[in-house]
């Protein structure tokens, strides 16, 4: 099982944690949503529970709940800045079998 951040994603998470002033790392998960089945959930990780798995990548903790892990295993998270208005996380997930047309949801 693995989750990886690119250098750009790790740098962005570190900057956001510093601006926020607290937090353990990045929390990733999935939830049922959209026409294809699942959507990514991204948040700050403020605590780690017994239902979480923690990965450390580029000195950043990535916390994933055990229920989401099968849908995220092997995912590489990048942070792209295409313009001032178009920036955010990009998920390169080998588990994805299809995505909806708008790119907001996926199936595994």
N, C-alpha and C positions, 0 to 999 in steps of 0.2 A: 504494500500500500504506500502511495506517495502523493504528495501535493507539492508543487514547486512554484516559487515566485521568480520572475525574471528580475534582473537588476533594476529595471525601471519600476516595476511593481514594488519591490522591497524598499526602494528609495522613497516612493510615494507614501507607502504605509508608515515608514519611519517618520517622515515629515508630518503626516497627519496626527500620529500619536504624540509627537512633540508639541504640536499646536494645541492639541486637546489637553495635554498635561497629565494624562494618566491612561492606563490601558495595558494589557498584557500582549496584545498582538491583533491579528486579523481573524475574524470568525467567518467561515464559509459554510454554506449549507444549501439545500434545495428545498423547495416547497412546491406543492401541486399548483399549477397555474397555466393559463393560456391554452391554446388549441393543441399544442404538442405534448403537454403533460407536466413539465417541470420548469421552474425558473430558478436562477441563482439568487441566493440571499447573501449579502455582504454586510458585515457590521464590525464594530470593535469587539474584541474579546476582553471583557473585564473580569471574568472568572472562568475557571476550568472545573467542570463537574466530572463525575464518574462516567457519564455518558459521552464524554468527549475523547477524541484522539488528537494529540498534539504533534505537529510536524515543525521542525525548525529548518528554515531555509533562508540563507543569506542573513543570518542573525535575527530573523523575524519569526515569531511563533505564529503558526497557522493552526487554528482550532476548528475542528470539524466534528459535529455530532455523529455518533455511530450510525444512526439511521441514514444520514446523507452520504456517508463514506463510499458505499458501493457505486453511487452515481457520480462521484467525484474522483475516484481513484485514478491516478495518472495524470490529473489535470495540471497544466501549466497556466499560471495566471500572469498576464502581462498588463502593463498600464500604458495606454497609447494617448498621445496628445496630437490630434490632427488639426486642431484650431483652438482658439480660446473657448468656443462654444461646444466643441466636439472632443471630449476627453473622457476616459474612463477605463475600467478594467475590461480586458479581453480574455476570454476563457478558451483554451485549447484543450478540449476534453475528449480523450479517445473513446469514452463510453457513449458519446452522442451518436445516435443512429439517424436522427432527422431533426430539423429545426423548422419552426413555423416561418412563414414568409417575412414577418417583421423582425425576426431574430430575437424575440423576447423570451421564447420558450423552446424547450427541446424534449426529445424522448430518448430513453436509454434502452 
